[in-house]
Amino acid sequence: MSKMKIKGKVVYQNIEGGFWGIEDAKGNQYRPVNMPAALQEKGKNVEIVAKEVDEMSVFMWGIAIKIVSFE
């Protein structure tokens, strides 16, 4: 899959034990499978480069992505 740039805000979803996500300005939701500790801060503005991944999950929220790089 090709890489995509995402600008958004870090969110924490307290569903099924909780997980970190990213929401962009258009309301798109992304669920990183490898959220770096440096980004795990509610409300933090981030710019990431990511790839969509094919992953089965109990979390019915967002598009599963793998973060390649971030700022």
N, CA, C and O atoms as a GROMACS GRO file, in nm:
protein
  284
    1MET      N    1   0.084  -0.119   0.000
    1MET     CA    2   0.000   0.000   0.000
    1MET      C    3   0.088   0.124   0.000
    1MET      O    4   0.201   0.123   0.050
    2SER      N    5   0.036   0.229  -0.057
    2SER     CA    6   0.113   0.352  -0.064
    2SER      C    7   0.108   0.429   0.068
    2SER      O    8   0.019   0.410   0.151
    3LYS      N    9   0.207   0.515   0.084
    3LYS     CA   10   0.215   0.595   0.206
    3LYS      C   11   0.121   0.714   0.196
    3LYS      O   12   0.093   0.763   0.086
    4MET      N   13   0.072   0.761   0.311
    4MET     CA   14  -0.015   0.879   0.315
    4MET      C   15   0.031   0.971   0.427
    4MET      O   16   0.081   0.926   0.530
    5LYS      N   17   0.014   1.101   0.405
    5LYS     CA   18   0.044   1.200   0.508
    5LYS      C   19  -0.085   1.234   0.580
    5LYS      O   20  -0.188   1.256   0.517
    6ILE      N   21  -0.078   1.237   0.711
    6ILE     CA   22  -0.196   1.268   0.792
    6ILE      C   23  -0.158   1.376   0.892
    6ILE      O   24  -0.058   1.363   0.964
    7LYS      N   25  -0.237   1.483   0.896
    7LYS     CA   26  -0.224   1.587   0.998
    7LYS      C   27  -0.346   1.575   1.086
    7LYS      O   28  -0.459   1.570   1.036
    8GLY      N   29  -0.325   1.569   1.215
    8GLY     CA   30  -0.441   1.555   1.303
    8GLY      C   31  -0.406   1.572   1.448
    8GLY      O   32  -0.298   1.618   1.485
    9LYS      N   33  -0.502   1.534   1.530
    9LYS     CA   34  -0.492   1.547   1.674
    9LYS      C   35  -0.503   1.409   1.737
    9LYS      O   36  -0.584   1.326   1.696
   10VAL      N   37  -0.419   1.384   1.837
   10VAL     CA   38  -0.420   1.256   1.907
   10VAL      C   39  -0.541   1.249   2.000
   10VAL      O   40  -0.571   1.344   2.073
   11VAL      N   41  -0.609   1.135   1.996
   11VAL     CA   42  -0.723   1.111   2.084
   11VAL      C   43  -0.702   0.978   2.156
   11VAL      O   44  -0.629   0.891   2.109
   12TYR      N   45  -0.768   0.965   2.270
   12TYR     CA   46  -0.767   0.837   2.342
   12TYR      C   47  -0.910   0.789   2.349
   12TYR      O   48  -0.998   0.862   2.394
   13GLN      N   49  -0.934   0.668   2.304
   13GLN     CA   50  -1.066   0.609   2.307
   13GLN      C   51  -1.070   0.503   2.416
   13GLN      O   52  -0.994   0.407   2.413
   14ASN      N   53  -1.158   0.522   2.512
   14ASN     CA   54  -1.169   0.428   2.625
   14ASN      C   55  -1.271   0.320   2.592
   14ASN      O   56  -1.374   0.307   2.658
   15ILE      N   57  -1.240   0.243   2.487
   15ILE     CA   58  -1.327   0.135   2.440
   15ILE      C   59  -1.248   0.005   2.450
   15ILE      O   60  -1.132   0.001   2.409
   16GLU      N   61  -1.308  -0.101   2.502
   16GLU     CA   62  -1.243  -0.232   2.509
   16GLU      C   63  -1.102  -0.225   2.566
   16GLU      O   64  -1.010  -0.285   2.509
   17GLY      N   65  -1.083  -0.155   2.675
   17GLY     CA   66  -0.952  -0.146   2.736
   17GLY      C   67  -0.874  -0.022   2.695
   17GLY      O   68  -0.771   0.008   2.755
   18GLY      N   69  -0.920   0.049   2.595
   18GLY     CA   70  -0.859   0.174   2.554
   18GLY      C   71  -0.753   0.161   2.446
   18GLY      O   72  -0.683   0.061   2.438
   19PHE      N   73  -0.743   0.265   2.362
   19PHE     CA   74  -0.642   0.270   2.258
   19PHE      C   75  -0.624   0.414   2.212
   19PHE      O   76  -0.711   0.499   2.233
   20TRP      N   77  -0.511   0.441   2.148
   20TRP     CA   78  -0.479   0.573   2.094
   20TRP      C   79  -0.521   0.580   1.948
   20TRP      O   80  -0.515   0.481   1.876
   21GLY      N   81  -0.564   0.699   1.907
   21GLY     CA   82  -0.601   0.720   1.768
   21GLY      C   83  -0.563   0.861   1.724
   21GLY      O   84  -0.512   0.940   1.803
   22ILE      N   85  -0.588   0.889   1.597
   22ILE     CA   86  -0.564   1.021   1.541
   22ILE      C   87  -0.687   1.061   1.460
   22ILE      O   88  -0.737   0.981   1.381
   23GLU      N   89  -0.735   1.183   1.481
   23GLU     CA   90  -0.846   1.237   1.403
   23GLU      C   91  -0.796   1.357   1.326
   23GLU      O   92  -0.729   1.444   1.382
   24ASP      N   93  -0.830   1.363   1.196
   24ASP     CA   94  -0.790   1.479   1.117
   24ASP      C   95  -0.899   1.585   1.119
   24ASP      O   96  -1.005   1.564   1.178
   25ALA      N   97  -0.874   1.698   1.054
   25ALA     CA   98  -0.967   1.811   1.055
   25ALA      C   99  -1.101   1.778   0.989
   25ALA      O  100  -1.202   1.843   1.018
   26LYS      N  101  -1.103   1.680   0.902
   26LYS     CA  102  -1.226   1.640   0.833
   26LYS      C  103  -1.305   1.535   0.910
   26LYS      O  104  -1.413   1.493   0.867
   27GLY      N  105  -1.251   1.493   1.026
   27GLY     CA  106  -1.320   1.393   1.107
   27GLY      C  107  -1.282   1.250   1.075
   27GLY      O  108  -1.339   1.157   1.133
   28ASN      N  109  -1.186   1.230   0.984
   28ASN     CA  110  -1.138   1.094   0.954
   28ASN      C  111  -1.065   1.040   1.077
   28ASN      O  112  -0.993   1.113   1.145
   29GLN      N  113  -1.085   0.913   1.103
   29GLN     CA  114  -1.026   0.851   1.222
   29GLN      C  115  -0.927   0.743   1.180
   29GLN      O  116  -0.954   0.662   1.092
   30TYR      N  117  -0.811   0.746   1.246
   30TYR     CA  118  -0.704   0.650   1.217
   30TYR      C  119  -0.661   0.584   1.347
   30TYR      O  120  -0.648   0.651   1.450
   31ARG      N  121  -0.639   0.453   1.342
   31ARG     CA  122  -0.599   0.377   1.460
   31ARG      C  123  -0.462   0.314   1.434
   31ARG      O  124  -0.453   0.207   1.375
   32PRO      N  125  -0.356   0.382   1.480
   32PRO     CA  126  -0.221   0.327   1.461
   32PRO      C  127  -0.202   0.196   1.536
   32PRO      O  128  -0.240   0.184   1.653
   33VAL      N  129  -0.144   0.098   1.469
   33VAL     CA  130  -0.113  -0.030   1.534
   33VAL      C  131   0.021  -0.022   1.606
   33VAL      O  132   0.058  -0.113   1.681
   34ASN      N  133   0.094   0.087   1.584
   34ASN     CA  134   0.227   0.104   1.644
   34ASN      C  135   0.244   0.248   1.695
   34ASN      O  136   0.341   0.315   1.660
   35MET      N  137   0.151   0.295   1.776
   35MET     CA  138   0.154   0.434   1.824
   35MET      C  139   0.277   0.456   1.914
   35MET      O  140   0.286   0.398   2.022
   36PRO      N  141   0.372   0.540   1.869
   36PRO     CA  142   0.491   0.565   1.950
   36PRO      C  143   0.456   0.634   2.082
   36PRO      O  144   0.363   0.716   2.088
   37ALA      N  145   0.530   0.602   2.187
   37ALA     CA  146   0.506   0.663   2.318
   37ALA      C  147   0.516   0.815   2.311
   37ALA      O  148   0.446   0.886   2.384
   38ALA      N  149   0.603   0.867   2.224
   38ALA     CA  150   0.622   1.012   2.210
   38ALA      C  151   0.496   1.083   2.160
   38ALA      O  152   0.483   1.204   2.177
   39LEU      N  153   0.402   1.009   2.100
   39LEU     CA  154   0.279   1.069   2.048
   39LEU      C  155   0.159   1.044   2.139
   39LEU      O  156   0.051   1.096   2.112
   40GLN      N  157   0.175   0.968   2.243
   40GLN     CA  158   0.063   0.931   2.330
   40GLN      C  159   0.031   1.041   2.429
   40GLN      O  160   0.057   1.029   2.549
   41GLU      N  161  -0.027   1.149   2.376
   41GLU     CA  162  -0.066   1.265   2.457
   41GLU      C  163  -0.196   1.321   2.400
   41GLU      O  164  -0.197   1.371   2.287
   42LYS      N  165  -0.304   1.312   2.477
   42LYS     CA  166  -0.435   1.359   2.431
   42LYS      C  167  -0.428   1.503   2.382
   42LYS      O  168  -0.373   1.590   2.451
   43GLY      N  169  -0.482   1.529   2.263
   43GLY     CA  170  -0.490   1.664   2.210
   43GLY      C  171  -0.365   1.711   2.136
   43GLY      O  172  -0.364   1.821   2.081
   44LYS      N  173  -0.261   1.630   2.134
   44LYS     CA  174  -0.136   1.668   2.068
   44LYS      C  175  -0.157   1.674   1.916
   44LYS      O  176  -0.213   1.582   1.857
   45ASN      N  177  -0.111   1.783   1.854
   45ASN     CA  178  -0.115   1.795   1.709
   45ASN      C  179   0.003   1.720   1.650
   45ASN      O  180   0.116   1.734   1.695
   46VAL      N  181  -0.026   1.637   1.549
   46VAL     CA  182   0.079   1.556   1.489
   46VAL      C  183   0.071   1.559   1.336
   46VAL      O  184  -0.035   1.584   1.278
   47GLU      N  185   0.184   1.533   1.274
   47GLU     CA  186   0.193   1.509   1.131
   47GLU      C  187   0.265   1.376   1.117
   47GLU      O  188   0.377   1.360   1.165
   48ILE      N  189   0.200   1.281   1.051
   48ILE     CA  190   0.260   1.149   1.037
   48ILE      C  191   0.259   1.107   0.891
   48ILE      O  192   0.182   1.157   0.809
   49VAL      N  193   0.346   1.013   0.861
   49VAL     CA  194   0.342   0.940   0.735
   49VAL      C  195   0.309   0.798   0.774
   49VAL      O  196   0.373   0.740   0.862
   50ALA      N  197   0.209   0.740   0.708
   50ALA     CA  198   0.162   0.608   0.748
   50ALA      C  199   0.120   0.526   0.627
   50ALA      O  200   0.102   0.578   0.517
   51LYS      N  201   0.106   0.396   0.651
   51LYS     CA  202   0.054   0.302   0.551
   51LYS      C  203  -0.069   0.236   0.611
   51LYS      O  204  -0.070   0.201   0.729
   52GLU      N  205  -0.170   0.218   0.530
   52GLU     CA  206  -0.288   0.145   0.576
   52GLU      C  207  -0.250  -0.002   0.588
   52GLU      O  208  -0.178  -0.055   0.504
   53VAL      N  209  -0.300  -0.068   0.692
   53VAL     CA  210  -0.271  -0.210   0.712
   53VAL      C  211  -0.401  -0.290   0.714
   53VAL      O  212  -0.507  -0.238   0.750
   54ASP      N  213  -0.391  -0.413   0.675
   54ASP     CA  214  -0.505  -0.504   0.677
   54ASP      C  215  -0.499  -0.578   0.809
   54ASP      O  216  -0.419  -0.670   0.826
   55GLU      N  217  -0.583  -0.538   0.903
   55GLU     CA  218  -0.576  -0.595   1.038
   55GLU      C  219  -0.715  -0.620   1.092
   55GLU      O  220  -0.804  -0.536   1.078
   56MET      N  221  -0.732  -0.734   1.154
   56MET     CA  222  -0.857  -0.763   1.224
   56MET      C  223  -0.840  -0.714   1.368
   56MET      O  224  -0.735  -0.731   1.428
   57SER      N  225  -0.946  -0.652   1.422
   57SER     CA  226  -0.935  -0.596   1.555
   57SER      C  227  -1.071  -0.596   1.623
   57SER      O  228  -1.175  -0.594   1.557
   58VAL      N  229  -1.069  -0.597   1.756
   58VAL     CA  230  -1.194  -0.584   1.831
   58VAL      C  231  -1.241  -0.439   1.833
   58VAL      O  232  -1.357  -0.411   1.863
   59PHE      N  233  -1.151  -0.347   1.800
   59PHE     CA  234  -1.185  -0.204   1.801
   59PHE      C  235  -1.257  -0.167   1.672
   59PHE      O  236  -1.199  -0.175   1.564
   60MET      N  237  -1.380  -0.128   1.683
   60MET     CA  238  -1.459  -0.087   1.566
   60MET      C  239  -1.448   0.064   1.550
   60MET      O  240  -1.548   0.136   1.554
   61TRP      N  241  -1.326   0.111   1.533
   61TRP     CA  242  -1.303   0.255   1.527
   61TRP      C  243  -1.184   0.281   1.436
   61TRP      O  244  -1.078   0.221   1.454
   62GLY      N  245  -1.201   0.367   1.340
   62GLY     CA  246  -1.090   0.414   1.259
   62GLY      C  247  -1.032   0.314   1.161
   62GLY      O  248  -1.065   0.196   1.160
   63ILE      N  249  -0.945   0.368   1.078
   63ILE     CA  250  -0.872   0.290   0.978
   63ILE      C  251  -0.740   0.247   1.040
   63ILE      O  252  -0.666   0.330   1.094
   64ALA      N  253  -0.711   0.119   1.034
   64ALA     CA  254  -0.585   0.068   1.091
   64ALA      C  255  -0.469   0.114   1.003
   64ALA      O  256  -0.469   0.095   0.882
   65ILE      N  257  -0.368   0.176   1.068
   65ILE     CA  258  -0.250   0.224   0.997
   65ILE      C  259  -0.124   0.186   1.073
   65ILE      O  260  -0.128   0.158   1.193
   66LYS      N  261  -0.013   0.186   1.002
   66LYS     CA  262   0.119   0.169   1.064
   66LYS      C  263   0.194   0.299   1.039
   66LYS      O  264   0.210   0.341   0.925
   67ILE      N  265   0.242   0.363   1.147
   67ILE     CA  266   0.315   0.489   1.135
   67ILE      C  267   0.457   0.459   1.087
   67ILE      O  268   0.527   0.377   1.145
   68VAL      N  269   0.497   0.528   0.978
   68VAL     CA  270   0.629   0.513   0.920
   68VAL      C  271   0.723   0.619   0.978
   68VAL      O  272   0.838   0.589   1.010
   69SER      N  273   0.673   0.743   0.990
   69SER     CA  274   0.750   0.852   1.049
   69SER      C  275   0.653   0.956   1.105
   69SER      O  276   0.534   0.956   1.071
   70PHE      N  277   0.704   1.045   1.192
   70PHE     CA  278   0.618   1.147   1.252
   70PHE      C  279   0.697   1.269   1.291
   70PHE      O  280   0.820   1.266   1.303
   71GLU      N  281   0.624   1.379   1.311
   71GLU     CA  282   0.681   1.505   1.360
   71GLU      C  283   0.600   1.551   1.479
   71GLU      O  284   0.630   1.656   1.537
   0.00000   0.00000   0.00000
